[in-house]
Amino acid sequence: MTETSCALCGRPLGAKTEAHHLVPKTFGGRETVRLHPICHRKIHATLSERELRDRYAALDALRAQPDIALFLRWIANKPPDFHTRTQTSRARRRR
């Protein structure tokens, strides 16, 4: 993947992008990657800051997380600027 593609889904980036801290800023993270807004929102709707720090600071681990993997299969053929409302995962709502 290049700087012209989303670090999470690999699709070409559109007009809008967002920076995602691999380790959340609240835990001192500095390294960022460029994502589609919908991909970024899915990450934060699915996982807590602590989960991101402890288990999902690497992109491969993040892509393998079941809810994210399902999202990636769904978003794979959507255009770069595709957007829809992001649902909070059931697991996240139970916390």
C-alpha atoms as one frame of an Amber mdcrd trajectory, in Angstrom:
protein
   0.000   0.000   0.000   1.149   3.506  -0.736   0.381   6.932   0.660  -2.362
   7.128  -1.942  -4.190   4.141  -0.463  -5.938   3.634   2.865  -3.679   1.930
   5.394  -6.599  -0.195   6.636  -8.605  -1.264   3.580  -6.083  -0.639   0.792
  -8.575   1.204  -1.450  -7.411   4.437  -3.087  -7.834   7.448  -0.820 -10.507
   9.970  -1.738 -10.798  13.718  -1.269 -11.061  13.411   2.526  -8.670  11.457
   4.712  -8.047  11.177   8.427  -4.969  10.396  10.487  -5.257   7.373  12.790
  -2.825   6.980  15.678  -1.773   3.325  15.808  -1.300   3.731  19.561  -3.927
   6.216  20.779  -2.674   9.710  21.622  -4.074   9.294  25.142  -1.409   6.604
  25.641   1.425   8.592  24.068   1.068   7.374  20.478   2.697   9.484  17.785
   2.785   7.329  14.642  -0.162   7.914  12.309  -1.479   6.363   9.111  -3.912
   7.826   6.552  -7.396   6.303   6.401 -10.768   6.918   4.789 -13.079   8.629
   7.295 -15.433   5.602   7.220 -12.549   3.226   8.004 -11.371   5.433  10.867
 -14.856   5.661  12.335 -15.297   1.883  12.136 -12.125   1.343  14.161 -13.260
   3.678  16.937 -16.856   2.412  16.888 -15.582  -1.136  17.356 -12.598  -0.918
  19.705 -11.763   0.999  22.868  -8.618   3.084  23.217  -7.214   0.467  25.608
  -7.912  -2.386  23.143  -6.204  -0.397  20.401  -3.159   0.103  22.618  -2.962
  -3.430  24.002  -3.982  -5.635  21.065  -4.458  -3.687  17.847  -1.564  -1.220
  17.490  -0.348  -3.156  14.415  -2.348  -2.887  11.185  -2.256  -6.657  10.576
  -3.777  -7.315  14.006  -6.391  -4.632  13.405  -7.346  -6.134  10.010  -7.669
  -9.584  11.620 -10.100  -8.417  14.328 -13.419 -10.142  13.398 -15.652  -7.041
  13.186 -13.015  -5.098  11.244 -12.391  -8.060   8.898 -16.121  -8.256   8.138
 -16.189  -4.495   7.477 -13.171  -4.783   5.149 -14.920  -7.437   3.053 -18.015
  -5.222   2.831 -16.154  -2.001   1.933 -13.743  -3.598  -0.575 -15.642  -2.632
  -3.742 -16.989   0.736  -2.627 -15.681   3.960  -4.261 -12.977   5.954  -2.398
 -15.333   8.674  -1.142 -18.139   6.264  -0.140 -19.696   7.140   3.183 -22.576
   5.843   5.260 -23.442   5.963   8.920 -21.107   3.838  11.021 -22.845   1.431
  13.379 -21.380   0.733  16.791 -20.625  -2.967  17.094 -22.762  -5.114  19.403
 -19.687  -6.082  21.413 -18.807  -2.430  21.993 -22.365  -1.575  23.108 -22.193
  -4.303  25.814 -19.214  -2.694  27.563
